[in-house]
Amino acid sequence: MKFILFFSIILLDQLTKYTITNSLSANSAYKILPFFDLVNIHNKGISFGLFSEILPAWLIIIIVGLVIIFLIYWFFIADKIIEKWGLIIIIAGASGNFIDRLLNNHVVDFLYFHYKSYYWPAFNLADIAITIGVIILIIATYRTYKYRLNNE
């Protein structure tokens, strides 16, 4: 079941990015709601475009690849089911963005929320998966430590 979820996340992520890339020109926007636009942003950096002008694309690809390898290792040594679920969701999201980097040297971000002069950086479904996976890991860690504290 975990691997079905893994491939579903990657497939949905790549499909949405493909649709956006073929529907909107780069750096353009389509207003959906007063606070939400679909955009086609090419993120050449890491999270929120960090290091886009500092690190070369090949170095970012190597770093992301090493992080994914570490996460896969962690998945196989994890002993809690909730931890494995969180990790497989993170790995799927990271792999979706990694595919973009390998194919295009950038990640396509397309979900853009804003309110008046306040903006949240554009993101994609892979980013959502990574965030959900991290939340699951935080919950798993909290539960583990709460259990340990109660049983000392």
CYANA upper distance limits for C-alpha pairs under 8 A (distance plus 0.5 A):
  1 MET  CA      5 LEU  CA      6.87
  2 LYS  CA      6 PHE  CA      6.61
  2 LYS  CA     85 TRP  CA      7.39
  2 LYS  CA     88 ILE  CA      7.33
  3 PHE  CA      7 PHE  CA      6.64
  3 PHE  CA     88 ILE  CA      8.34
  4 ILE  CA      8 SER  CA      6.48
  5 LEU  CA      9 ILE  CA      6.58
  5 LEU  CA     89 ILE  CA      8.11
  6 PHE  CA     10 ILE  CA      7.02
  6 PHE  CA     88 ILE  CA      6.80
  6 PHE  CA     89 ILE  CA      6.89
  6 PHE  CA     91 ILE  CA      8.24
  6 PHE  CA     92 ALA  CA      5.66
  7 PHE  CA     11 LEU  CA      6.48
  7 PHE  CA     92 ALA  CA      7.67
  8 SER  CA     12 LEU  CA      6.49
  9 ILE  CA     13 ASP  CA      6.45
  9 ILE  CA     89 ILE  CA      8.27
  9 ILE  CA     92 ALA  CA      6.65
  9 ILE  CA     93 GLY  CA      7.42
  9 ILE  CA     96 GLY  CA      8.36
  9 ILE  CA    125 LEU  CA      8.43
  9 ILE  CA    126 ALA  CA      7.84
  9 ILE  CA    129 ALA  CA      8.01
 10 ILE  CA     14 GLN  CA      6.54
 10 ILE  CA     92 ALA  CA      6.36
 10 ILE  CA     93 GLY  CA      7.24
 10 ILE  CA     95 SER  CA      7.59
 10 ILE  CA     96 GLY  CA      5.62
 10 ILE  CA    126 ALA  CA      7.92
 11 LEU  CA     15 LEU  CA      6.46
 12 LEU  CA     16 THR  CA      6.60
 12 LEU  CA    125 LEU  CA      8.24
 13 ASP  CA     17 LYS  CA      6.76
 13 ASP  CA     93 GLY  CA      8.48
 13 ASP  CA     96 GLY  CA      6.84
 13 ASP  CA    124 ASN  CA      7.91
 13 ASP  CA    125 LEU  CA      5.84
 13 ASP  CA    126 ALA  CA      6.36
 14 GLN  CA     18 TYR  CA      6.49
 14 GLN  CA     96 GLY  CA      7.14
 15 LEU  CA     19 THR  CA      6.64
 16 THR  CA     20 ILE  CA      6.67
 16 THR  CA    125 LEU  CA      8.45
 17 LYS  CA     21 THR  CA      6.51
 17 LYS  CA    108 VAL  CA      6.63
 17 LYS  CA    109 ASP  CA      8.15
 17 LYS  CA    110 PHE  CA      8.12
 17 LYS  CA    124 ASN  CA      8.39
 18 TYR  CA     22 ASN  CA      6.68
 19 THR  CA     23 SER  CA      6.48
 20 ILE  CA     24 LEU  CA      6.23
 20 ILE  CA     39 VAL  CA      8.17
 20 ILE  CA     40 ASN  CA      6.93
 20 ILE  CA    110 PHE  CA      7.62
 21 THR  CA     25 SER  CA      7.30
 21 THR  CA     26 ALA  CA      7.99
 21 THR  CA     40 ASN  CA      7.09
 21 THR  CA    108 VAL  CA      8.26
 24 LEU  CA     28 SER  CA      6.79
 24 LEU  CA     29 ALA  CA      7.80
 24 LEU  CA     30 TYR  CA      8.47
 24 LEU  CA     39 VAL  CA      7.69
 24 LEU  CA     40 ASN  CA      6.64
 25 SER  CA     40 ASN  CA      7.08
 26 ALA  CA     40 ASN  CA      5.61
 26 ALA  CA     41 ILE  CA      6.62
 26 ALA  CA     42 HIS  CA      7.66
 27 ASN  CA     39 VAL  CA      7.21
 27 ASN  CA     40 ASN  CA      5.75
 27 ASN  CA     41 ILE  CA      5.67
 27 ASN  CA     42 HIS  CA      8.01
 28 SER  CA     39 VAL  CA      6.12
 28 SER  CA     40 ASN  CA      6.29
 28 SER  CA     41 ILE  CA      8.12
 29 ALA  CA     37 ASP  CA      6.70
 29 ALA  CA     38 LEU  CA      6.12
 29 ALA  CA     39 VAL  CA      4.75
 29 ALA  CA     40 ASN  CA      7.25
 30 TYR  CA     37 ASP  CA      5.97
 30 TYR  CA     38 LEU  CA      5.63
 30 TYR  CA     39 VAL  CA      6.79
 31 LYS  CA     36 PHE  CA      6.95
 31 LYS  CA     37 ASP  CA      4.87
 31 LYS  CA     38 LEU  CA      6.91
 32 ILE  CA     36 PHE  CA      6.23
 32 ILE  CA     37 ASP  CA      5.75
 32 ILE  CA     38 LEU  CA      7.41
 33 LEU  CA     37 ASP  CA      7.20
 34 PRO  CA    115 TYR  CA      8.40
 35 PHE  CA    113 PHE  CA      6.13
 35 PHE  CA    114 HIS  CA      5.44
 35 PHE  CA    115 TYR  CA      5.93
 36 PHE  CA    111 LEU  CA      8.00
 36 PHE  CA    112 TYR  CA      6.19
 36 PHE  CA    113 PHE  CA      5.11
 36 PHE  CA    114 HIS  CA      6.79
 37 ASP  CA    111 LEU  CA      7.02
 37 ASP  CA    112 TYR  CA      5.69
 37 ASP  CA    113 PHE  CA      7.06
 38 LEU  CA    110 PHE  CA      5.82
 38 LEU  CA    111 LEU  CA      5.84
 38 LEU  CA    112 TYR  CA      6.61
 39 VAL  CA    109 ASP  CA      7.71
 39 VAL  CA    110 PHE  CA      4.99
 39 VAL  CA    111 LEU  CA      6.92
 39 VAL  CA    112 TYR  CA      7.13
 39 VAL  CA    122 ALA  CA      8.19
 40 ASN  CA    108 VAL  CA      7.03
 40 ASN  CA    109 ASP  CA      6.66
 40 ASN  CA    110 PHE  CA      5.66
 41 ILE  CA    108 VAL  CA      6.24
 41 ILE  CA    109 ASP  CA      5.66
 41 ILE  CA    110 PHE  CA      6.76
 41 ILE  CA    122 ALA  CA      7.82
 42 HIS  CA    106 HIS  CA      6.20
 42 HIS  CA    107 VAL  CA      6.17
 42 HIS  CA    108 VAL  CA      5.48
 42 HIS  CA    109 ASP  CA      6.93
 43 ASN  CA     48 PHE  CA      8.11
 43 ASN  CA     49 GLY  CA      6.06
 43 ASN  CA     52 SER  CA      8.10
 43 ASN  CA    106 HIS  CA      5.78
 43 ASN  CA    107 VAL  CA      5.49
 43 ASN  CA    108 VAL  CA      6.72
 43 ASN  CA    109 ASP  CA      7.23
 44 LYS  CA     49 GLY  CA      6.79
 44 LYS  CA     52 SER  CA      5.62
 44 LYS  CA     57 ALA  CA      7.73
 44 LYS  CA    105 ASN  CA      7.17
 44 LYS  CA    106 HIS  CA      4.96
 44 LYS  CA    107 VAL  CA      6.96
 45 GLY  CA     49 GLY  CA      4.64
 45 GLY  CA     50 LEU  CA      5.50
 45 GLY  CA     51 PHE  CA      5.64
 45 GLY  CA     52 SER  CA      4.22
 45 GLY  CA     53 GLU  CA      7.99
 45 GLY  CA     55 LEU  CA      8.29
 45 GLY  CA     57 ALA  CA      8.49
 45 GLY  CA     60 ILE  CA      8.09
 45 GLY  CA    106 HIS  CA      7.96
 46 ILE  CA     50 LEU  CA      5.58
 46 ILE  CA     51 PHE  CA      6.94
 46 ILE  CA     52 SER  CA      7.50
 46 ILE  CA     60 ILE  CA      7.93
 48 PHE  CA    121 PRO  CA      6.52
 48 PHE  CA    122 ALA  CA      8.08
 48 PHE  CA    123 PHE  CA      8.41
 51 PHE  CA     55 LEU  CA      6.10
 52 SER  CA     56 PRO  CA      8.21
 55 LEU  CA     59 LEU  CA      6.98
 55 LEU  CA     60 ILE  CA      7.20
 56 PRO  CA     60 ILE  CA      7.08
 57 ALA  CA     61 ILE  CA      6.70
 57 ALA  CA    101 ARG  CA      8.36
 57 ALA  CA    105 ASN  CA      6.55
 57 ALA  CA    106 HIS  CA      8.45
 58 TRP  CA     62 ILE  CA      6.79
 59 LEU  CA     63 ILE  CA      6.67
 60 ILE  CA     64 VAL  CA      6.56
 61 ILE  CA     65 GLY  CA      6.49
 61 ILE  CA     98 PHE  CA      7.61
 61 ILE  CA    101 ARG  CA      7.07
 61 ILE  CA    102 LEU  CA      7.64
 62 ILE  CA     66 LEU  CA      6.66
 63 ILE  CA     67 VAL  CA      6.76
 64 VAL  CA     68 ILE  CA      6.72
 64 VAL  CA     94 ALA  CA      8.24
 64 VAL  CA     98 PHE  CA      7.40
 65 GLY  CA     69 ILE  CA      6.77
 65 GLY  CA     98 PHE  CA      7.84
 66 LEU  CA     70 PHE  CA      6.70
 67 VAL  CA     71 LEU  CA      6.67
 68 ILE  CA     72 ILE  CA      6.65
 68 ILE  CA     91 ILE  CA      6.76
 68 ILE  CA     94 ALA  CA      7.35
 68 ILE  CA     95 SER  CA      7.82
 69 ILE  CA     73 TYR  CA      6.76
 70 PHE  CA     74 TRP  CA      6.66
 71 LEU  CA     75 PHE  CA      6.58
 71 LEU  CA     87 LEU  CA      7.27
 71 LEU  CA     91 ILE  CA      7.08
 72 ILE  CA     76 PHE  CA      6.95
 72 ILE  CA     87 LEU  CA      8.34
 72 ILE  CA     91 ILE  CA      7.63
 73 TYR  CA     77 ILE  CA      6.95
 74 TRP  CA     78 ALA  CA      6.36
 74 TRP  CA     87 LEU  CA      8.29
 75 PHE  CA     83 GLU  CA      8.28
 75 PHE  CA     84 LYS  CA      6.07
 75 PHE  CA     87 LEU  CA      6.47
 75 PHE  CA     88 ILE  CA      7.59
 78 ALA  CA     83 GLU  CA      7.10
 78 ALA  CA     84 LYS  CA      6.81
 79 ASP  CA     83 GLU  CA      8.07
 79 ASP  CA     84 LYS  CA      8.20
 80 LYS  CA     84 LYS  CA      6.94
 81 ILE  CA     85 TRP  CA      6.81
 82 ILE  CA     86 GLY  CA      6.78
 82 ILE  CA    136 ILE  CA      7.58
 82 ILE  CA    137 LEU  CA      8.01
 82 ILE  CA    140 ALA  CA      6.76
 83 GLU  CA     87 LEU  CA      6.66
 83 GLU  CA    136 ILE  CA      7.64
 83 GLU  CA    137 LEU  CA      6.23
 83 GLU  CA    140 ALA  CA      6.59
 84 LYS  CA     88 ILE  CA      6.57
 85 TRP  CA     89 ILE  CA      6.79
 85 TRP  CA    133 GLY  CA      7.91
 85 TRP  CA    136 ILE  CA      8.19
 86 GLY  CA     90 ILE  CA      6.81
 86 GLY  CA    132 ILE  CA      7.92
 86 GLY  CA    133 GLY  CA      4.60
 86 GLY  CA    134 VAL  CA      6.95
 86 GLY  CA    135 ILE  CA      8.18
 86 GLY  CA    136 ILE  CA      5.57
 86 GLY  CA    137 LEU  CA      6.00
 87 LEU  CA     91 ILE  CA      6.49
 87 LEU  CA    133 GLY  CA      6.60
 87 LEU  CA    134 VAL  CA      8.33
 87 LEU  CA    137 LEU  CA      7.93
 88 ILE  CA     92 ALA  CA      6.56
 88 ILE  CA    133 GLY  CA      8.09
 89 ILE  CA     93 GLY  CA      6.79
 89 ILE  CA    129 ALA  CA      6.29
 89 ILE  CA    130 ILE  CA      6.90
 89 ILE  CA    132 ILE  CA      7.89
 89 ILE  CA    133 GLY  CA      5.65
 90 ILE  CA     94 ALA  CA      6.53
 90 ILE  CA    129 ALA  CA      6.57
 90 ILE  CA    130 ILE  CA      4.80
 90 ILE  CA    131 THR  CA      7.98
 90 ILE  CA    132 ILE  CA      8.15
 90 ILE  CA    133 GLY  CA      5.45
 90 ILE  CA    134 VAL  CA      7.44
 91 ILE  CA     95 SER  CA      6.39
 91 ILE  CA    130 ILE  CA      8.02
 92 ALA  CA     96 GLY  CA      6.66
 92 ALA  CA    126 ALA  CA      7.81
 92 ALA  CA    129 ALA  CA      7.85
 92 ALA  CA    130 ILE  CA      8.29
 93 GLY  CA     97 ASN  CA      7.00
 93 GLY  CA    125 LEU  CA      7.97
 93 GLY  CA    126 ALA  CA      4.45
 93 GLY  CA    127 ASP  CA      6.66
 93 GLY  CA    128 ILE  CA      8.08
 93 GLY  CA    129 ALA  CA      5.67
 93 GLY  CA    130 ILE  CA      5.72
 94 ALA  CA     98 PHE  CA      6.49
 94 ALA  CA    126 ALA  CA      7.09
 94 ALA  CA    127 ASP  CA      8.25
 94 ALA  CA    130 ILE  CA      7.27
 95 SER  CA     99 ILE  CA      6.57
 96 GLY  CA    100 ASP  CA      7.21
 96 GLY  CA    126 ALA  CA      6.34
 97 ASN  CA    101 ARG  CA      6.90
 97 ASN  CA    107 VAL  CA      6.39
 97 ASN  CA    126 ALA  CA      6.86
 98 PHE  CA    102 LEU  CA      6.71
 98 PHE  CA    107 VAL  CA      8.47
 99 ILE  CA    103 LEU  CA      6.64
100 ASP  CA    104 ASN  CA      6.11
100 ASP  CA    105 ASN  CA      7.29
100 ASP  CA    106 HIS  CA      6.55
100 ASP  CA    107 VAL  CA      5.69
100 ASP  CA    108 VAL  CA      7.73
101 ARG  CA    105 ASN  CA      4.75
101 ARG  CA    106 HIS  CA      5.32
101 ARG  CA    107 VAL  CA      6.39
108 VAL  CA    124 ASN  CA      7.72
109 ASP  CA    122 ALA  CA      5.98
109 ASP  CA    123 PHE  CA      5.05
109 ASP  CA    124 ASN  CA      5.43
110 PHE  CA    122 ALA  CA      6.35
110 PHE  CA    123 PHE  CA      6.29
110 PHE  CA    124 ASN  CA      6.22
111 LEU  CA    122 ALA  CA      5.72
111 LEU  CA    123 PHE  CA      5.72
111 LEU  CA    124 ASN  CA      6.37
112 TYR  CA    119 TYR  CA      8.43
112 TYR  CA    120 TRP  CA      7.25
112 TYR  CA    121 PRO  CA      7.07
112 TYR  CA    122 ALA  CA      5.00
112 TYR  CA    123 PHE  CA      7.28
113 PHE  CA    119 TYR  CA      6.76
113 PHE  CA    120 TRP  CA      6.13
113 PHE  CA    121 PRO  CA      8.09
113 PHE  CA    122 ALA  CA      7.72
114 HIS  CA    118 TYR  CA      6.06
114 HIS  CA    119 TYR  CA      4.79
114 HIS  CA    120 TRP  CA      6.54
115 TYR  CA    119 TYR  CA      6.93
123 PHE  CA    127 ASP  CA      6.67
123 PHE  CA    128 ILE  CA      8.29
124 ASN  CA    128 ILE  CA      7.07
125 LEU  CA    129 ALA  CA      6.74
126 ALA  CA    130 ILE  CA      6.74
127 ASP  CA    131 THR  CA      6.69
128 ILE  CA    132 ILE  CA      6.67
129 ALA  CA    133 GLY  CA      6.57
130 ILE  CA    134 VAL  CA      6.67
131 THR  CA    135 ILE  CA      6.74
132 ILE  CA    136 ILE  CA      6.76
133 GLY  CA    137 LEU  CA      6.78
134 VAL  CA    138 ILE  CA      6.68
135 ILE  CA    139 ILE  CA      6.73
136 ILE  CA    140 ALA  CA      6.61
137 LEU  CA    141 THR  CA      6.53
138 ILE  CA    142 TYR  CA      6.58
139 ILE  CA    143 ARG  CA      6.62
140 ALA  CA    144 THR  CA      6.67
141 THR  CA    145 TYR  CA      6.72
142 TYR  CA    146 LYS  CA      6.44
143 ARG  CA    147 TYR  CA      6.55
144 THR  CA    148 ARG  CA      6.75
145 TYR  CA    149 LEU  CA      6.56
146 LYS  CA    150 ASN  CA      6.71
147 TYR  CA    151 ASN  CA      6.76
148 ARG  CA    152 GLU  CA      6.84
